[in-house]
Amino acid sequence: MPDEELWTITEVAAHLGVAPASARGQMSRWGVKAAEHRQIPGGRVQALFRADEVREATTRRPGRGARTDRHNKKE
């Protein structure tokens, strides 16, 4: 998709309201993989994530204070 919106980890972090290091971990936990990697000045490689995938994963996350440890348990 040539017109797809790609976000850096800094943009992902801003969307999630967390630090970039936390956003990296969250993307990993949610299974959102980088769409591509680009070399930036200085020789470093920057991961770019599809904005629509990040948004979609965000809508699936449990709400604040959700008891995710209790899923599918019978009492």
mmCIF file of the C-alpha atoms, coordinates in Angstrom:
data_MODEL
# 
_entry.id   MODEL 
# 
loop_
_atom_site.group_PDB 
_atom_site.id 
_atom_site.type_symbol 
_atom_site.label_atom_id 
_atom_site.label_alt_id 
_atom_site.label_comp_id 
_atom_site.label_asym_id 
_atom_site.label_entity_id 
_atom_site.label_seq_id 
_atom_site.pdbx_PDB_ins_code 
_atom_site.Cartn_x 
_atom_site.Cartn_y 
_atom_site.Cartn_z 
_atom_site.occupancy 
_atom_site.B_iso_or_equiv 
_atom_site.pdbx_formal_charge 
_atom_site.auth_seq_id 
_atom_site.auth_comp_id 
_atom_site.auth_asym_id 
_atom_site.auth_atom_id 
_atom_site.pdbx_PDB_model_num 
ATOM 1  C CA . MET A 1 1  ? 0.000   0.000   0.000  1.00 0.00 ? 1  MET A CA 1 
ATOM 2  C CA . PRO A 1 2  ? 1.794   3.124   -1.119 1.00 0.00 ? 2  PRO A CA 1 
ATOM 3  C CA . ASP A 1 3  ? -0.437  5.549   0.808  1.00 0.00 ? 3  ASP A CA 1 
ATOM 4  C CA . GLU A 1 4  ? -0.535  3.729   4.127  1.00 0.00 ? 4  GLU A CA 1 
ATOM 5  C CA . GLU A 1 5  ? 0.242   5.788   7.199  1.00 0.00 ? 5  GLU A CA 1 
ATOM 6  C CA . LEU A 1 6  ? 3.389   4.631   8.980  1.00 0.00 ? 6  LEU A CA 1 
ATOM 7  C CA . TRP A 1 7  ? 4.340   5.690   12.501 1.00 0.00 ? 7  TRP A CA 1 
ATOM 8  C CA . THR A 1 8  ? 7.697   5.752   14.224 1.00 0.00 ? 8  THR A CA 1 
ATOM 9  C CA . ILE A 1 9  ? 7.856   4.328   17.741 1.00 0.00 ? 9  ILE A CA 1 
ATOM 10 C CA . THR A 1 10 ? 7.754   7.921   19.021 1.00 0.00 ? 10 THR A CA 1 
ATOM 11 C CA . GLU A 1 11 ? 4.426   8.461   17.246 1.00 0.00 ? 11 GLU A CA 1 
ATOM 12 C CA . VAL A 1 12 ? 3.113   5.128   18.538 1.00 0.00 ? 12 VAL A CA 1 
ATOM 13 C CA . ALA A 1 13 ? 4.133   6.148   22.061 1.00 0.00 ? 13 ALA A CA 1 
ATOM 14 C CA . ALA A 1 14 ? 2.350   9.497   21.722 1.00 0.00 ? 14 ALA A CA 1 
ATOM 15 C CA . HIS A 1 15 ? -0.817  7.710   20.572 1.00 0.00 ? 15 HIS A CA 1 
ATOM 16 C CA . LEU A 1 16 ? -0.658  5.332   23.547 1.00 0.00 ? 16 LEU A CA 1 
ATOM 17 C CA . GLY A 1 17 ? 0.373   8.029   26.023 1.00 0.00 ? 17 GLY A CA 1 
ATOM 18 C CA . VAL A 1 18 ? 3.482   6.152   27.136 1.00 0.00 ? 18 VAL A CA 1 
ATOM 19 C CA . ALA A 1 19 ? 7.262   6.362   26.759 1.00 0.00 ? 19 ALA A CA 1 
ATOM 20 C CA . PRO A 1 20 ? 8.838   4.965   23.560 1.00 0.00 ? 20 PRO A CA 1 
ATOM 21 C CA . ALA A 1 21 ? 10.438  2.059   25.458 1.00 0.00 ? 21 ALA A CA 1 
ATOM 22 C CA . SER A 1 22 ? 7.019   1.113   26.855 1.00 0.00 ? 22 SER A CA 1 
ATOM 23 C CA . ALA A 1 23 ? 5.464   1.390   23.404 1.00 0.00 ? 23 ALA A CA 1 
ATOM 24 C CA . ARG A 1 24 ? 8.036   -1.055  21.991 1.00 0.00 ? 24 ARG A CA 1 
ATOM 25 C CA . GLY A 1 25 ? 7.118   -3.596  24.635 1.00 0.00 ? 25 GLY A CA 1 
ATOM 26 C CA . GLN A 1 26 ? 3.414   -3.053  24.102 1.00 0.00 ? 26 GLN A CA 1 
ATOM 27 C CA . MET A 1 27 ? 3.695   -3.569  20.349 1.00 0.00 ? 27 MET A CA 1 
ATOM 28 C CA . SER A 1 28 ? 5.520   -6.821  21.028 1.00 0.00 ? 28 SER A CA 1 
ATOM 29 C CA . ARG A 1 29 ? 2.906   -8.025  23.541 1.00 0.00 ? 29 ARG A CA 1 
ATOM 30 C CA . TRP A 1 30 ? 0.076   -7.173  21.171 1.00 0.00 ? 30 TRP A CA 1 
ATOM 31 C CA . GLY A 1 31 ? 1.827   -8.898  18.258 1.00 0.00 ? 31 GLY A CA 1 
ATOM 32 C CA . VAL A 1 32 ? 2.034   -5.724  16.158 1.00 0.00 ? 32 VAL A CA 1 
ATOM 33 C CA . LYS A 1 33 ? 5.121   -6.043  13.988 1.00 0.00 ? 33 LYS A CA 1 
ATOM 34 C CA . ALA A 1 34 ? 6.969   -3.280  12.182 1.00 0.00 ? 34 ALA A CA 1 
ATOM 35 C CA . ALA A 1 35 ? 5.762   -2.845  8.602  1.00 0.00 ? 35 ALA A CA 1 
ATOM 36 C CA . GLU A 1 36 ? 9.217   -1.809  7.466  1.00 0.00 ? 36 GLU A CA 1 
ATOM 37 C CA . HIS A 1 37 ? 12.602  -0.649  8.652  1.00 0.00 ? 37 HIS A CA 1 
ATOM 38 C CA . ARG A 1 38 ? 14.413  2.396   7.304  1.00 0.00 ? 38 ARG A CA 1 
ATOM 39 C CA . GLN A 1 39 ? 17.985  3.483   7.772  1.00 0.00 ? 39 GLN A CA 1 
ATOM 40 C CA . ILE A 1 40 ? 18.186  6.972   9.256  1.00 0.00 ? 40 ILE A CA 1 
ATOM 41 C CA . PRO A 1 41 ? 21.135  9.378   9.380  1.00 0.00 ? 41 PRO A CA 1 
ATOM 42 C CA . GLY A 1 42 ? 23.905  7.994   11.528 1.00 0.00 ? 42 GLY A CA 1 
ATOM 43 C CA . GLY A 1 43 ? 23.357  4.464   10.224 1.00 0.00 ? 43 GLY A CA 1 
ATOM 44 C CA . ARG A 1 44 ? 20.680  3.470   12.724 1.00 0.00 ? 44 ARG A CA 1 
ATOM 45 C CA . VAL A 1 45 ? 17.598  1.558   11.631 1.00 0.00 ? 45 VAL A CA 1 
ATOM 46 C CA . GLN A 1 46 ? 14.139  2.823   12.525 1.00 0.00 ? 46 GLN A CA 1 
ATOM 47 C CA . ALA A 1 47 ? 11.066  0.598   12.720 1.00 0.00 ? 47 ALA A CA 1 
ATOM 48 C CA . LEU A 1 48 ? 7.845   1.918   11.198 1.00 0.00 ? 48 LEU A CA 1 
ATOM 49 C CA . PHE A 1 49 ? 4.443   0.584   12.241 1.00 0.00 ? 49 PHE A CA 1 
ATOM 50 C CA . ARG A 1 50 ? 1.170   0.704   10.301 1.00 0.00 ? 50 ARG A CA 1 
ATOM 51 C CA . ALA A 1 51 ? -0.968  3.313   12.054 1.00 0.00 ? 51 ALA A CA 1 
ATOM 52 C CA . ASP A 1 52 ? -4.173  1.382   11.331 1.00 0.00 ? 52 ASP A CA 1 
ATOM 53 C CA . GLU A 1 53 ? -2.756  -1.747  13.023 1.00 0.00 ? 53 GLU A CA 1 
ATOM 54 C CA . VAL A 1 54 ? -1.719  0.264   16.074 1.00 0.00 ? 54 VAL A CA 1 
ATOM 55 C CA . ARG A 1 55 ? -5.160  1.884   16.300 1.00 0.00 ? 55 ARG A CA 1 
ATOM 56 C CA . GLU A 1 56 ? -6.914  -1.467  15.905 1.00 0.00 ? 56 GLU A CA 1 
ATOM 57 C CA . ALA A 1 57 ? -4.756  -3.108  18.578 1.00 0.00 ? 57 ALA A CA 1 
ATOM 58 C CA . THR A 1 58 ? -5.470  -0.167  20.879 1.00 0.00 ? 58 THR A CA 1 
ATOM 59 C CA . THR A 1 59 ? -9.226  -0.710  20.584 1.00 0.00 ? 59 THR A CA 1 
ATOM 60 C CA . ARG A 1 60 ? -8.826  -4.377  21.612 1.00 0.00 ? 60 ARG A CA 1 
ATOM 61 C CA . ARG A 1 61 ? -6.862  -3.650  24.791 1.00 0.00 ? 61 ARG A CA 1 
ATOM 62 C CA . PRO A 1 62 ? -8.619  -4.084  28.107 1.00 0.00 ? 62 PRO A CA 1 
ATOM 63 C CA . GLY A 1 63 ? -9.729  -0.968  29.943 1.00 0.00 ? 63 GLY A CA 1 
ATOM 64 C CA . ARG A 1 64 ? -7.884  0.519   32.885 1.00 0.00 ? 64 ARG A CA 1 
ATOM 65 C CA . GLY A 1 65 ? -8.114  -1.733  35.905 1.00 0.00 ? 65 GLY A CA 1 
ATOM 66 C CA . ALA A 1 66 ? -9.403  -4.713  33.918 1.00 0.00 ? 66 ALA A CA 1 
ATOM 67 C CA . ARG A 1 67 ? -8.790  -8.053  35.612 1.00 0.00 ? 67 ARG A CA 1 
ATOM 68 C CA . THR A 1 68 ? -7.112  -9.791  32.682 1.00 0.00 ? 68 THR A CA 1 
ATOM 69 C CA . ASP A 1 69 ? -5.936  -12.581 35.000 1.00 0.00 ? 69 ASP A CA 1 
ATOM 70 C CA . ARG A 1 70 ? -9.513  -13.834 35.403 1.00 0.00 ? 70 ARG A CA 1 
ATOM 71 C CA . HIS A 1 71 ? -10.359 -14.637 31.779 1.00 0.00 ? 71 HIS A CA 1 
ATOM 72 C CA . ASN A 1 72 ? -11.989 -18.018 31.226 1.00 0.00 ? 72 ASN A CA 1 
ATOM 73 C CA . LYS A 1 73 ? -11.706 -19.077 34.864 1.00 0.00 ? 73 LYS A CA 1 
ATOM 74 C CA . LYS A 1 74 ? -14.638 -20.751 36.547 1.00 0.00 ? 74 LYS A CA 1 
ATOM 75 C CA . GLU A 1 75 ? -15.245 -20.022 40.185 1.00 0.00 ? 75 GLU A CA 1 
# 
